[in-house]
């Protein structure tokens, strides 16, 4: 699953030490004045590109079926986020949705038919094939969501008071509601597994529910991590206290392994490929620094396979995604680079003259450069107005 991420302003504030003094001023277009890329590796081609008029790409693109979908913001009214979908192979724009307020978003997997999002007290679901609003639900006064997830027929959410609810997308009917212990409301993530288990991970522990009935199957004491992701329907992996990475079993609630890898997860979660997790991280001795390492870890026991840094020491701006057995990431000098999955060797593929992110952007909402891979193409955004569909050498 590649899911769109939260806008982590507070996290970046803590990591960077401080933001520009005029952070809350108007967005500066200086970083995006020359949107051109130079291909530096043999055989790579720009299959197609799409330019958003008066908008910029706010977060890494994501893929559902044959669509690549953007979360974008207006340069003039940056508080409004919207969705736009393109056909993967041709770049044809299929729909544009400004019907909903886009905040935290969730897609269950690459075959999802729906996209769910919540912003303040409103939860919305759209049909990803048409861009039409399917469901809109306003929460009670003073309530708030901590997490949501969905499959192709049901929306699940976990609210501030510890309630978990299942709602049918076709008609908005509440199928069941389970009021967890009050402390179950603090923090958390939700996941639906293939065997119809709903996993609620919070500061109060791990809750295993029957996704069809809401009946509680198991509750394990607190042993989870911050910003977790579910892998292989069995392990919650995420960033633990003091920069640790931890894997927790949803079968037993026990820690399977815990390592001092200082991962950086808020932008993109680790990518699982062939039994290995690939992610970006910081130096142990400098937690305030932006990530500069790419790491490969065995998901079974957490053993470090390699840790690699660009020869020129440039920081990373995106998570890692994989196309045809090679990993890719965007770096702080505007380069897209390949990463060998066996050795960690890093090579430059292309360079973008335009690059907009937290360090060089003065707007209220800074963009998050990112990429995502389909079966044949690599889609990259450098935080400006252009999405590039890149084809590797045959």
N, C-alpha and C positions, 0 to 999 in steps of 0.2 A: 504494500500500500504506500502510495506517495500522497501525502495529504498536505493541503495547504496549511500554513502555519500562522500562529498568533503574531501580532505586531509587538515584539518584545522591547518596548521603549525602556522600561525600568531595568531590565537585565543589561541592556547595552549601556545605560547610564552608569551602572555599577562597574561594568567592565572597563569602560573607557575613562573613568574618573570624572569626566565632565563632558557636557555637550556644548556646542557653540553658544555664546551668550545671547545671540538673537535667534535661538532655536525655535521660538514660537512665532517668528516673523513669517513673511511670505516665502514660498518655495523659490529657490534660486535656480534658474535654468542654465547656469553657466556650465555645469558638468555635462549637459546634453546638447550643446550647440552643434557639434559635429558628429552625427551618428553614421559613422562608417566603420567597417571592419576590414582588416588586412589579413588574408589567409597566408599563413607562414609554413604550413605543412603540405607536402605533396599529396595530391589526390582529393583533398577536401573541397567540397562545393557547397554553395548556398543554394539549397533546393528551392526555397521561397522565403520571403520576409513579409511582415505585415507592420504597418505604421499606424499608430493610434493618433488621430488628430486631437490636439489639445488635452490629451491624457498621457499618463505614464504608467508603466507596469509596476504594480505595487509589491508583488510577491512572486516567488518562483512559479512558473506555469505548472499545470498538472494535466494529466491525461486520463480520460475516461473513454473506453471503447475507441472509436475512430475520431475523437475530438481532442484538441488541445485547448485548454481553457485558461483565460487570464483573469486575474483580479486586478482592476485598474482604478486609478484615481484621477480626478480632474486637476489640472495645474492651477485652475482658478478657485475651485472649491474642493480642496484636498480632503476634507472630512467625508466626502461622499465616495464610497467604493462601489464598483459595479463589476459585472461579469460579461465576458465576451468569449464566444466559441468559434474555432476554426476547424475545418476539415484537415486532418493530419497530412495527407499526401499532397493536396493541391493548394492549401492555404485559403480556400474559399471561406469567407465569413458566413457562418450559418445563423447566428443569432446574437443579439445584444440585449442584456437585461439590466434595466435600472429600476425595476419594480421593488427591490428589496434593499434593506440596509445590510451590507456585508461586513461582518465582524469575524469572530472565530468561525472557521468553516471545517467541514468534515465530509470526506468521501470514504465509504467503507473499503472499496477496492476498485481495480481498474475496469470492472464490469458494471459498476453502479449505474443505475438509471437516474439517480437523484443526487442533489447537492444540498446539504443542510447547513444552516448558519444561524448564529444568534448575535444580536447586537443590543446592548442594554437589556431591556425586558422583552424583546421580540424575537421569536424563533421563526425562521422561514425555511421552506423547502421548495426547490425548483426542479422541474423536469429537465435533465441535462440534454435531452434530444431536441427540445423545443425552446428552452429558456423560459417557459411559462411558470408562473407561481402555482404551486400545487397546494401548499398549506401555509397558513400564517397563524401563529398562536401567541397571544400576549400573556405573559405570566402575571400572577397576582401582584398587587402593590407591594413594594419593598422586597420582592423575591428576585433571585438571580440564578443563572445557570453556572455550574462549574464545568460540565462536560456534556457532550452529546455524541451519538453515533447512530448509524442507520444501516439497515439492509435494504433490499429492494421492495419492501412492503411496510416496514415499521420504523418509526423514529423513536429512539430511546434517549432520555435525558436524566441528568442527575443535578438536583438543585441545591441551593444554599442550605436548606433545612434538612438535608439528608434523604430526600424523597427521590426514588427512581421510578420513572414512568415510561410506559410503552404506548405509543399512539399510532393507529393505523393511518397510513398516508392517503389512502383512497377517499376517506370520509372524515378524518380527524377524530374518530372515536377512540377514547382511552380504553385500551384493552386490559391493562392492570396497573396498579400502583403499589409500590412497596416502600413503607416508611422505615428507613434504616435507623440505627441509633443516632441520636443528635450529633455526636461527634463524627459521624460518617459524612457530614456535609462539608467538611473542610478540605478543599483541594480535590484532585482526583482526575482520573481518565476513565473512559468507557470503551469496551471492545466487545464485539460479537464474534464468537468462534463458529467454526463450521458445524460443530455438533450442538448448536443452539444453546450455548452458554453465554451469559452476559457477565462480563468481568468489570467490576467497579473497583478501581484502585484508588485509595485515598489515604490520608494521614492516619485514619483509623484502622487501616489494614486492607486486605484484599477480600472482596465479597464476590462469591460465585452464585449467580442466580440462574434459574431456568428462564431462558429468553422468551419462551412461549407463555409461561404462567406467572412469572415474577417470583415464584417460590424460592426462598433462600436455600441453597444447597450446602454452602460452606462459608465460613468467615475465618480468615487467618489474621492473627495479630499484626500490628504494624511491622513491616519488613520490606517496604517498597522503596521506590526511588522517585525523584522529581522528574517530571516530563517523560513518562515511560512510553514505550511502544511494545506491542505484542508481536512476537515472532514465532512462527511455526505452531501457533495456537497453544503454546505451552510455556513460553518464557516472557516475562516482563523485563525489558532491558531499558535502563535509563541512567541519568546522572544522579548520583547520590551525594551525600554531604561531603564538603571539602574536596570537591572535584573527583570523587571516586566514580567508577562505573560499576554498576551492580546488575546482576541477572537473578531474577526471583522466579521460582516455579509456581505456576498457578494450580498445580496438582497438590502441592504440600505446603505452599506458603514460605518455604525455606529459601535462603540465599544459596544459589548454586555456585556462584563465584562473585568475587568483588576485587577490583583491580584499581590501582592508582594511575588512571589514564588521562585525567583532566579533560574529559570530552567537552565539546561545545555543541549542544543539541538544540537550542531554541529555534534555529533556522530550519534545519532539516534533520530528521532522525537518521541513525545509522542505516546503511543499506545492506541487506542480507543477500549474499550471492554465493552459491556453492558451499554453504556451511560456514561462511565467514562474514563478519561484520566489518564494513568499511565506513569510517567516520573521520571527522576533523577534530583536532584537539590543540590545547595550549601546552606551553612548557610548564612543568611542575613548579618551577621556582618563580614563575611570573604569571599569576592567575589573572592579572589585570590586562594582559596582552591579548590582542586578537589572535585567533587560532592560526598557527603556522604549520602544523603537522597534519599529514594524512596517516591513518593507522589501519592496520588489518589485524583482526582478532578472531580467533576460533570461537564460534558461538557455544560450542559444547563445554569448554572449560575456561574460556576467557584468556587463553594464552596469547601473548603478543607474537604475531608472525613477522611483522616489520613495522617500522615507523619511518616515514620519509618526509623530508623538507625540501622545498625548491632550492636549487643551487644558489639563487640570488636572494634567498631569504624572504621572499615576498609573502605576505599574509594571505589567508584564504577568505573569500567572501561568501562562498556557497558550500552546501553539503556536497556529497559525492553521489553521482549516478553512473550507471553502467550501461554501455551499449556494445553488443557483440564482443563481450569478454574483455573490455577495457573500461577503466573508470575515468571520469572527467570531473573537473571542478573549475570554478571561476576564481581568479586571484585578484589581489588588490591593485595590480597595475593594468587591469582591463584585459588580461589574457585569459583565454580558455586553454587549459592544459590537460593532457592525457596522463594517466597514472597506470603503470603496469601492475596488474593484479598479483603477479608472482614476486616481483622485486621491489615495487614501490617507486621505480624510476619515473621521473616527471619530465615531460616534454611539452613545449609550447605548440599549440595548434593554430591559434589566430589571436589577434589583438584588436580590441575595440577602442576607437578614439573617444567614445562617450562612455562614461561610467559614473553612475549616481548611487550613492549609498550614504550611510550615517555620517561618515567623516567629512564628506564634501558637499553635503546637502543641508540647506538652511531652512527647510520647510517644517511645518508642524508634523508631517508624516513622511519619514524618509523611506525610499524604496529598498527592497531586498533583492539584489541580483540573484539569479538562480537558473537552474537548468533541469530538464527532465528528458528521459529517453523513451522513445517508442521502440518498435521492433527494428526499424530501419533508420530513423532520424534522431538527431539530438537537437532539442529546442533550448535556446538560450536567450535570456534577457539580462541586459547590463544596467537595469534600473531606469532606463529612459523610455522612449516611446516605440521602440522597434523590437519585435519578436523575430528571431532568426531560426529557420529550420535548416539544419546542417546535415549534409550527407557525407559519411566517411568514405575513404577509398574503397573500391570494390575488392 
